[in-house]
Each structure stands twice: as C-alpha cells, then as structure tokens.
Amino acid sequence: MKCRLRHTLIFCLGMLGSLPLFAREYAFLSQSELALNKTRLQQQQAPQLTVTAWQQLQHEADRALKAPLLSVTDKTLTPPGGSKHDYLSLSAYWWPDEHTADGLPWVRHDGKVNPASKNEASDGLRLAAFTARVQALTLAWYFSADDRYSDRAIALIRHWFIDPDTRMNPNLTYAQSVPGKAENGRRSGVLDGRYFATRIVDSLLMLRTAPGWHQQDEQQMQRWMSDYLHWLQTSPEGKGEAQSENNHGSWYNVQVAGIAWYLRRPEVIPPMLEQAKSRMNRQFAADGSQPLELARTRSFHYSWFNLQALTALATVAQNSGAGDLWHYRTPQQASLLTALEFMAPYSSGKNWPYRSLDHTGVRLIPLLSLADNQLHRDGYQTAIRQADWTLPENGPGRGAKQEALRDTWLLAVPRFSVGQASVHGE
C-alpha cells in the first residue's frame, strides 16, 4: 500500500511539473505554505496558533454547512434596471438628509456606516457572507478532505453564479447606489467585487480537484468570470474605477489581475502593475505615508486597506511571473516596503498619531508576514512574534483579528516558525 501511494505521488508530481504555471499556482495563496500547514496539522506537529486558526476555520465552515444558499435574487429591493439578477448595494457612508422632507438626496458622513446599507434589502452584506462561506468551506475541505465541505461550497457557487433562476448577472452597475443622488450606482461600487478575486478565484482553483466539481461547472464559471472581466475592462464604471487615485484604484487592479489569472490570461496582469505603479507615484509620500488615506476619518483602516490591495497585487504578480511590485520605487524613492515600514510600528499597541475612528493594528501582521515570505527575508519576524492574538469577546475587532490570525498562521507560514516541530511552540 505504501509503495502504491508513493508511486502515485511521484506520478502526480510529474504531471504537475508538466502543467503550465497557471494550472499549478493559486493567485493569492502559497501552495507550498498551505501544504506545509496541512501536513503539520495531520501529523499533530503544527504550532498552537496554526491549530487555533484551523479550529476557528472549521467552526466557521461547520456553521456554513447549515446556512442557507445565497443569491442576489433574495433581496427585497429591485435595481433600476428591473431585474433582481443584477447586484444592488447602497453606499455605506451616505445617510438621509435630515433637512429635507423626504431625506433626499442622501448626504455623506465619511466613516459613519448607515445600517440601511447592511441589511437584507440589498446585496452588499449578502455578497460578503456568500464569498466568506465559499472560502471557509473550500479551505476546510482542503485541510480535512471532508467532501461535505466541498459539496456545500460547490452548491453555493452554483446557486450564486450558475443556476438560471438565481444567478447574478456579471456586472456591478448598481453597486453603491445613493438614493436621490446616484440611483444607478457609482463607479466606486466596483470595490464590492474585490471578493470575487480574493476569495472566489483561489476557491475555484482548489475546487477543480473536488469530486463534486464537474466540467460543466468549470465551463460556466469560466464564462461568468470572462463576462465579468469584460465588464470591468469596458464599462464606464470599470474604466472610471481604474482611474481612481486611492484604494479603489488599487482594488480594481487586484480584481482584474486575479480574475485574469483564473481565466488563464496572464497577459492582462502586467498592465495592472503599470497602472498601480503610476498610482503609487501619487499615493505614497517619501516617508511611505499615504496622504489620500490619512485624510479619511478612518485613516488607519484605509491606509491598511490600500496596502492590503497592493500586497495582494504584488502576490498575484509574483505567483504568475508577471512582474515585481515589491521593489518598485516612486520618484520620491518610496516603495510598497517603505509604506509597510511606515505602518509596521502600529501593528501592536502603539497609538496611531492621526485622526481615526478605529485602529486594529494586528491587521497589519499578515501583510508584514507576506512581505517577508515572498522576499525571503526576516525584517518583520519580531513584530510577528510579538503580535497579540487574544480575541476580544465581541465587537468588530474580533472578526478582524480572527481573519488576521488565519491569514498569518493557517494560510501562510511565518518564517520564524518553519523549524518548529511542536504544537506548543510559537
């Protein structure tokens, strides 16, 4: 039996080596780091934080097994085009005007979330929940080989993207609408689709080997993603978002690059890097600060958020061989690493010295770890070692901390932990 398994593994590795790069690599995740953590967990040799992250992921996936399927047709509002198959969301920071009888047009209060944008009437919250469930279920299947997880992830994907009665039309035309001001959506609504790249793309690549995934599923998803990529590249909303100077433009590049990699169109990725480089020339000050994001009421969040996009873009570029965004320097000699250096001291308890409604410093840790791993250096290992992973009992910081723990310890491998062979060592 051992001999047969060994020969099967050698055969599979040989086949893997013969495949083109786009058939072997994920867009945003590291196959080698995932495989190491999977082996460690199976052999009960994983660091305790990896075990904790896996337990939390499995708990999330178990909940997702029992949760209902989700579709854009579930919303109670109907988009202006008349079809519930079109995605519709309301812009989070816009509120009814208290000085007008009907509250129209809505007015903007930056950083203050209107609960009306986060309910079942529109699709914003639903899209986030759907993509999070697909990702959690797919990863749970990867680590456990329990087909219940992959079967449910596939059912969710078919219900959202493929089934005629419930599928989403491949556009975000009506995303981040503002009543009385932008009823038909805004170009900034393209940001809502970032999860199609960061959560769905690698899930689809993983599920290609799941027993319940069929050739027809792959063909349908290729068609949906191809149509959506065309919309991103040609629609007024997509073209407008590509010109955005702040984090919106960065996330546009991530979406296009990640989806292009899934569609085996690597030639689309280098232009996204060039767009990002040109934007970084204006985004980064010489010290690595980001003036456009520092001007926001949630300056820490948006400074981190833009770096999250740029490190994701640097990752898909490196995984695909499309180029190097890590070392690009602006005319002011700032780089992505300069910007990470600027924020790194605030990954722990150090006070953020700018106006900000929130500050969850541990969110920076996955970005610091990613930089070290991809550049084969140890610049941030001390900060990663010292990170406080104690979860608050409730509140918005809990989910952010759980996600950061997963990204750092389950979906990646901190460099200082590579030699560990005990579940008790960090």
C-alpha positions as CSV (number, residue, x, y, z in Angstrom):
1,M,0.0,0.0,0.0
2,K,2.8,2.4,0.9
3,C,4.5,1.5,-2.4
4,R,1.4,2.3,-4.4
5,L,0.9,5.6,-2.6
6,R,4.5,6.5,-3.2
7,H,4.3,5.8,-6.9
8,T,1.0,7.6,-7.2
9,L,2.6,10.7,-5.6
10,I,5.6,10.6,-7.9
11,F,3.2,10.3,-10.9
12,C,1.1,13.2,-9.7
13,L,4.2,15.4,-9.1
14,G,5.4,14.5,-12.5
15,M,2.2,15.6,-14.1
16,L,2.2,18.7,-12.0
17,G,5.6,19.7,-13.3
18,S,4.3,19.3,-16.9
19,L,1.4,21.6,-16.4
20,P,1.7,25.3,-17.4
21,L,2.2,27.7,-14.5
22,F,-1.4,29.0,-14.5
23,A,-2.6,25.4,-13.9
24,R,-0.4,24.9,-10.9
25,E,-0.3,28.2,-8.9
26,Y,-3.0,29.9,-6.9
27,A,-3.5,33.6,-7.4
28,F,-3.2,34.9,-3.9
29,L,-2.2,31.9,-1.7
30,S,1.0,29.9,-1.5
31,Q,0.6,26.2,-2.4
32,S,3.8,25.2,-0.6
33,E,2.8,27.0,2.6
34,L,-0.7,25.6,2.6
35,A,0.7,22.1,2.1
36,L,3.2,22.5,5.0
37,N,0.4,23.6,7.4
38,K,-1.8,20.7,6.2
39,T,1.0,18.2,6.8
40,R,1.8,19.7,10.2
41,L,-1.9,19.5,11.2
42,Q,-2.2,15.9,10.0
43,Q,0.9,14.9,11.9
44,Q,-0.1,16.9,15.0
45,Q,3.1,19.0,14.7
46,A,1.6,22.4,14.0
47,P,2.3,25.4,16.1
48,Q,-0.5,26.2,18.5
49,L,-1.6,29.3,16.6
50,T,-2.0,27.2,13.5
51,V,-4.1,24.7,15.4
52,T,-6.2,27.6,16.8
53,A,-6.7,29.1,13.4
54,W,-7.7,25.8,11.9
55,Q,-10.2,25.2,14.8
56,Q,-11.8,28.6,14.2
57,L,-12.0,28.0,10.4
58,Q,-13.6,24.5,10.9
59,H,-16.1,26.1,13.3
60,E,-17.0,28.7,10.6
61,A,-17.2,26.0,7.9
62,D,-19.5,23.9,10.1
63,R,-21.8,26.8,10.5
64,A,-21.8,27.4,6.8
65,L,-22.8,23.8,6.2
66,K,-26.1,24.6,7.9
67,A,-26.6,28.1,6.5
68,P,-28.9,28.6,3.5
69,L,-27.8,29.1,-0.1
70,L,-27.5,32.8,-1.1
71,S,-28.4,34.7,-4.2
72,V,-28.8,38.3,-5.4
73,T,-32.4,37.4,-6.1
74,D,-33.0,37.2,-2.3
75,K,-33.1,41.0,-1.9
76,T,-36.3,42.9,-1.4
77,L,-35.3,46.0,-3.4
78,T,-35.3,45.8,-7.2
79,P,-32.4,47.5,-9.1
80,P,-33.4,50.4,-11.5
81,G,-32.9,48.0,-14.5
82,G,-35.8,45.9,-13.2
83,S,-34.0,42.6,-12.7
84,K,-33.2,41.2,-9.3
85,H,-30.4,39.2,-11.1
86,D,-28.5,42.5,-11.1
87,Y,-26.4,43.1,-8.0
88,L,-27.6,46.1,-5.9
89,S,-25.9,47.7,-2.9
90,L,-26.2,51.0,-1.0
91,S,-23.2,53.1,-0.3
92,A,-22.2,52.7,3.4
93,Y,-21.4,56.3,4.3
94,W,-24.4,58.0,2.9
95,W,-27.5,58.9,5.0
96,P,-30.9,60.6,4.6
97,D,-30.7,64.3,4.7
98,E,-32.4,65.4,7.9
99,H,-33.1,68.9,6.4
100,T,-35.3,67.7,3.6
101,A,-38.8,66.2,4.0
102,D,-38.1,63.0,2.1
103,G,-34.5,62.7,3.2
104,L,-33.3,63.1,-0.4
105,P,-30.8,63.4,-1.7
106,W,-28.7,61.4,0.8
107,V,-25.6,63.1,2.2
108,R,-22.2,61.7,3.0
109,H,-20.8,61.2,6.5
110,D,-17.4,59.6,6.0
111,G,-16.7,56.7,8.3
112,K,-20.2,56.5,9.7
113,V,-21.9,53.4,8.4
114,N,-25.6,53.6,7.6
115,P,-27.3,50.4,8.8
116,A,-29.6,50.6,5.8
117,S,-26.7,49.6,3.7
118,K,-26.1,46.5,5.7
119,N,-29.4,44.6,5.6
120,E,-31.2,42.0,3.5
121,A,-32.9,44.7,1.3
122,S,-29.8,44.9,-0.9
123,D,-26.8,42.7,-1.7
124,G,-23.8,44.2,0.0
125,L,-23.9,42.1,3.1
126,R,-25.0,39.1,1.2
127,L,-22.1,39.2,-1.2
128,A,-19.6,39.4,1.7
129,A,-21.3,36.5,3.5
130,F,-21.5,34.3,0.4
131,T,-17.9,34.7,-0.5
132,A,-16.7,34.2,3.1
133,R,-18.7,30.9,3.3
134,V,-17.4,29.6,0.0
135,Q,-13.8,30.4,1.1
136,A,-14.2,28.9,4.5
137,L,-15.8,25.7,3.2
138,T,-13.2,25.3,0.4
139,L,-10.4,25.7,2.8
140,A,-12.0,23.3,5.3
141,W,-12.2,20.7,2.6
142,Y,-8.6,21.3,1.6
143,F,-7.3,20.8,5.2
144,S,-9.7,18.0,6.1
145,A,-10.5,16.1,2.9
146,D,-14.1,16.0,4.1
147,D,-16.3,16.2,1.0
148,R,-19.2,17.7,2.9
149,Y,-17.4,21.0,2.8
150,S,-16.5,21.0,-0.9
151,D,-20.1,19.8,-1.8
152,R,-21.6,22.8,0.1
153,A,-19.1,25.3,-1.4
154,I,-20.0,24.0,-4.9
155,A,-23.7,24.3,-4.1
156,L,-23.2,27.9,-3.0
157,I,-21.2,28.7,-6.2
158,R,-23.8,27.1,-8.5
159,H,-26.7,29.0,-6.8
160,W,-25.0,32.4,-7.0
161,F,-23.2,32.2,-10.4
162,I,-24.8,29.4,-12.5
163,D,-28.4,28.4,-11.8
164,P,-30.7,30.3,-14.2
165,D,-33.3,31.2,-11.5
166,T,-30.8,32.6,-9.0
167,R,-27.6,33.6,-10.9
168,M,-26.1,37.0,-10.6
169,N,-25.6,39.0,-13.8
170,P,-21.9,39.6,-14.3
171,N,-21.9,43.3,-13.6
172,L,-21.8,45.8,-10.7
173,T,-23.7,48.5,-12.5
174,Y,-26.0,49.3,-9.5
175,A,-23.4,48.9,-6.7
176,Q,-23.1,51.5,-4.0
177,S,-26.2,53.4,-5.1
178,V,-27.1,56.6,-3.3
179,P,-30.8,57.5,-3.1
180,G,-31.6,60.8,-4.7
181,K,-28.0,61.3,-5.9
182,A,-26.8,58.2,-7.8
183,E,-29.7,55.8,-8.1
184,N,-28.0,53.8,-10.8
185,G,-24.9,53.1,-8.8
186,R,-21.4,54.6,-8.9
187,R,-18.0,53.6,-10.2
188,S,-16.9,53.3,-6.6
189,G,-19.3,50.3,-6.3
190,V,-16.7,48.2,-8.3
191,L,-14.9,47.9,-5.0
192,D,-17.7,45.5,-3.8
193,G,-16.4,42.9,-6.3
194,R,-13.0,42.5,-4.7
195,Y,-14.1,39.3,-3.0
196,F,-14.7,37.7,-6.4
197,A,-10.9,37.8,-6.8
198,T,-9.5,37.4,-3.3
199,R,-12.0,34.8,-2.0
200,I,-13.5,33.1,-5.0
201,V,-10.7,32.8,-7.5
202,D,-8.4,30.6,-5.3
203,S,-11.5,28.7,-4.1
204,L,-12.3,27.8,-7.7
205,L,-8.8,26.8,-8.4
206,M,-8.8,24.5,-5.4
207,L,-12.2,23.0,-6.2
208,R,-11.0,21.8,-9.6
209,T,-9.9,18.7,-7.8
210,A,-13.0,18.2,-5.7
211,P,-15.1,15.1,-6.6
212,G,-18.3,17.2,-6.9
213,W,-16.9,19.7,-9.4
214,H,-17.9,19.0,-13.0
215,Q,-16.5,20.1,-16.3
216,Q,-19.8,22.0,-16.9
217,D,-19.3,23.9,-13.6
218,E,-15.8,24.9,-14.8
219,Q,-17.1,26.0,-18.2
220,Q,-20.0,28.0,-16.6
221,M,-17.6,29.7,-14.2
222,Q,-15.1,30.5,-16.9
223,R,-17.9,32.1,-18.9
224,W,-19.2,34.1,-15.9
225,M,-15.7,35.4,-15.0
226,S,-14.9,36.2,-18.6
227,D,-18.1,38.2,-18.9
228,Y,-17.4,40.0,-15.6
229,L,-13.8,40.7,-16.6
230,H,-15.1,42.2,-19.9
231,W,-17.5,44.4,-17.9
232,L,-14.6,45.6,-15.6
233,Q,-12.5,46.5,-18.6
234,T,-15.1,48.1,-20.8
235,S,-18.0,49.6,-18.7
236,P,-18.0,53.2,-17.7
237,E,-17.9,52.1,-14.0
238,G,-14.9,49.9,-14.5
239,K,-13.0,52.4,-16.6
240,G,-13.8,55.1,-14.1
241,E,-12.6,53.0,-11.1
242,A,-9.4,52.2,-12.9
243,Q,-8.6,55.9,-12.8
244,S,-9.3,56.2,-9.0
245,E,-6.3,57.6,-7.1
246,N,-6.9,55.9,-3.8
247,N,-7.5,52.4,-2.6
248,H,-10.4,52.0,-5.1
249,G,-8.0,52.0,-8.0
250,S,-5.7,49.6,-6.3
251,W,-8.5,47.1,-5.7
252,Y,-9.6,47.5,-9.3
253,N,-6.2,46.3,-10.3
254,V,-6.4,43.3,-7.9
255,Q,-9.7,42.2,-9.3
256,V,-8.6,42.3,-12.9
257,A,-5.3,40.6,-12.2
258,G,-6.8,37.9,-10.1
259,I,-9.6,37.0,-12.4
260,A,-7.3,37.2,-15.4
261,W,-5.1,34.6,-13.8
262,Y,-8.1,32.3,-13.2
263,L,-9.1,32.7,-16.8
264,R,-5.5,31.8,-18.0
265,R,-5.0,35.3,-19.4
266,P,-1.6,36.2,-17.9
267,E,-1.1,39.0,-20.5
268,V,-3.7,41.1,-18.7
269,I,-1.7,41.3,-15.5
270,P,1.3,43.4,-16.4
271,P,-0.8,46.4,-17.4
272,M,-2.4,46.3,-14.0
273,L,1.0,46.5,-12.4
274,E,1.8,49.5,-14.5
275,Q,-1.4,51.2,-13.5
276,A,-0.6,50.5,-9.9
277,K,2.9,51.9,-10.2
278,S,1.7,55.1,-11.8
279,R,-0.9,55.5,-9.0
280,M,1.7,54.7,-6.3
281,N,3.7,57.7,-7.6
282,R,0.9,59.9,-6.3
283,Q,-0.3,57.7,-3.4
284,F,2.9,57.5,-1.4
285,A,4.8,60.3,0.3
286,A,8.6,60.0,0.6
287,D,8.2,58.5,4.1
288,G,5.7,55.9,3.0
289,S,2.6,57.6,4.4
290,Q,-0.5,57.7,2.2
291,P,-1.9,61.3,2.3
292,L,-5.1,60.4,0.4
293,E,-5.9,57.7,3.0
294,L,-4.7,59.8,6.0
295,A,-7.3,62.4,5.1
296,R,-10.1,59.9,5.9
297,T,-11.9,59.7,9.2
298,R,-10.8,56.1,9.3
299,S,-7.2,56.8,8.4
300,F,-5.6,53.7,9.8
301,H,-8.2,51.4,8.2
302,Y,-7.8,52.9,4.8
303,S,-4.0,53.1,4.9
304,W,-4.0,49.4,5.8
305,F,-6.7,48.7,3.2
306,N,-4.8,50.2,0.3
307,L,-1.7,48.2,1.4
308,Q,-3.8,45.1,1.6
309,A,-4.7,45.6,-2.1
310,L,-1.2,46.4,-3.2
311,T,0.4,43.4,-1.4
312,A,-2.4,41.2,-3.0
313,L,-1.5,42.6,-6.4
314,A,2.2,42.0,-5.7
315,T,1.4,38.4,-4.8
316,V,-0.6,37.5,-7.9
317,A,2.1,39.2,-10.0
318,Q,4.8,37.2,-8.3
319,N,2.8,33.9,-8.4
320,S,2.1,34.4,-12.1
321,G,5.6,35.6,-13.0
322,A,4.1,38.9,-14.3
323,G,6.4,41.2,-12.6
324,D,7.8,42.7,-9.3
325,L,5.7,45.3,-7.5
326,W,7.5,44.9,-4.2
327,H,10.7,46.7,-5.3
328,Y,9.2,49.4,-7.5
329,R,10.2,52.9,-6.3
330,T,8.3,56.1,-6.9
331,P,10.1,59.3,-8.0
332,Q,10.2,60.1,-4.3
333,Q,12.0,56.8,-3.7
334,A,9.1,55.4,-1.8
335,S,8.0,51.8,-2.3
336,L,5.5,49.3,-1.1
337,L,8.1,48.2,1.5
338,T,8.5,51.9,2.6
339,A,4.8,52.1,3.1
340,L,4.8,48.9,5.2
341,E,7.7,50.3,7.2
342,F,5.7,53.4,7.9
343,M,2.8,51.4,9.3
344,A,4.6,48.5,10.9
345,P,5.2,50.2,14.3
346,Y,1.4,50.4,14.8
347,S,0.8,46.7,14.4
348,S,1.0,46.4,18.2
349,G,-0.3,48.7,20.9
350,K,1.4,51.9,19.7
351,N,-1.0,54.8,19.2
352,W,-1.8,55.8,15.6
353,P,-1.0,59.6,15.6
354,Y,-3.6,60.5,13.1
355,R,-7.3,61.1,13.3
356,S,-9.0,57.7,13.0
357,L,-12.3,56.2,14.2
358,D,-10.7,52.7,14.6
359,H,-7.3,51.1,14.8
360,T,-6.9,47.3,14.7
361,G,-3.2,47.0,14.5
362,V,-2.9,43.2,14.2
363,R,-4.5,43.5,10.7
364,L,-1.0,44.6,9.5
365,I,0.6,41.3,10.6
366,P,-0.5,39.2,7.5
367,L,0.9,41.9,5.2
368,L,4.2,42.0,7.1
369,S,4.5,38.3,7.1
370,L,3.6,38.1,3.4
371,A,6.4,40.6,2.6
372,D,9.0,38.6,4.5
373,N,7.8,35.3,2.9
374,Q,7.8,36.5,-0.6
375,L,11.1,38.3,-0.4
376,H,12.8,35.6,1.7
377,R,13.8,38.0,4.5
378,D,13.2,38.3,8.2
379,G,12.5,42.0,8.5
380,Y,9.2,41.7,10.4
381,Q,9.6,38.5,12.3
382,T,10.0,40.3,15.6
383,A,6.7,42.1,15.1
384,I,5.0,38.8,14.1
385,R,6.4,37.1,17.2
386,Q,5.1,39.8,19.4
387,A,1.6,40.1,17.9
388,D,-1.3,39.7,20.5
389,W,-3.8,37.2,19.1
390,T,-6.1,37.3,22.2
391,L,-9.6,37.7,20.8
392,P,-12.0,40.2,22.3
393,E,-15.2,38.6,23.5
394,N,-17.3,40.6,20.9
395,G,-17.2,43.7,18.8
396,P,-15.9,44.5,15.3
397,G,-12.3,43.8,16.3
398,R,-12.9,40.1,16.9
399,G,-13.6,39.2,13.3
400,A,-10.7,41.2,12.0
401,K,-8.4,39.5,14.5
402,Q,-9.6,36.1,13.5
403,E,-9.1,36.8,9.9
404,A,-5.6,38.1,10.5
405,L,-4.7,35.0,12.6
406,R,-6.0,32.7,9.8
407,D,-4.1,34.7,7.1
408,T,-0.8,34.6,9.1
409,W,-0.8,31.1,10.7
410,L,-3.1,28.8,8.6
411,L,-2.9,30.2,5.0
412,A,0.8,31.1,5.4
413,V,3.8,30.1,7.5
414,P,5.7,32.7,9.5
415,R,9.4,32.3,8.7
416,F,10.5,32.1,12.3
417,S,8.1,29.1,12.8
418,V,9.5,27.0,9.9
419,G,11.7,24.9,12.2
420,Q,9.1,24.2,14.8
421,A,8.0,20.7,15.4
422,S,5.8,21.0,18.4
423,V,2.2,22.3,18.9
424,H,3.5,24.1,22.0
425,G,6.0,26.4,20.2
426,E,5.5,29.7,18.7
